[in-house]
Each structure stands twice: as structure tokens, then as C-alpha cells.
Amino acid sequence: MQWVDRKTYEHEMLKARTKEAQGDRRDYWQGCKRGLRRRFYGEDFGTAEEHNLCLSVVDDADRKTAERGKGYRDALQLWWIKR
């Protein structure tokens, strides 16, 4: 399965870094960066346990943790591209 090409990965990673630096939903964009790495490198980035943990915290009671989980999930889906 091809995850995402290098050009898209680099473009979306720059977008996530820029948004994070602007202070807009920092935790969310941190999760996005991690999700983008997983999307690009696949199973070579992180373990299956780490991947499952990142996905499981989307509804966590701690807002920051939940935001990181949502960012991770959204990056895996690349939902924001072409919006």
C-alpha cells in the first residue's frame, strides 16, 4: 500500500509546522506531524502499539491528549488536502 508521496508529505509537514508555530491548536498539529510521519514511513515509523495508542486517545478526557489523537487520526486520513 502506498501511503503518500514525498512531495505531498513535505508540503503537508510544512503546513503542520507552520500552523503549530502560529500557536493555532498546537497539540492538534503535533499529532498531525506524527500522523504524517506514520502515513509516509508506514510501519517503519513507530510500533503498532504506539499507533494504536495514538488512535485510542481521540476521546481522552484530557483535552491536549485528545487533540493530539485527533491530529494523528486526521493526518492518517489526510482529510484537509484539497479543502
C-alpha positions, 0 to 999 in steps of 0.5 A: 500500500502506498501511503503518500508521496514525498512531495505531498508529505513535505508540503503537508509537514510544512503546513503542520509546522507552520500552523503549530508555530502560529500557536493555532491548536498546537497539540492538534498539529503535533499529532498531525506531524506524527500522523504524517510521519506514520502515513509516509514511513508506514510501519517503519515509523513507530510500533503498532502499539504506539499507533494504536495508542495514538488512535485510542486517545481521540476521546481522552478526557484530557483535552491536549491528549485528545487533540493530539489523537485527533491530529494523528487520526486526521493526518492518517486520513489526510482529510484537509488536502484539497479543502 
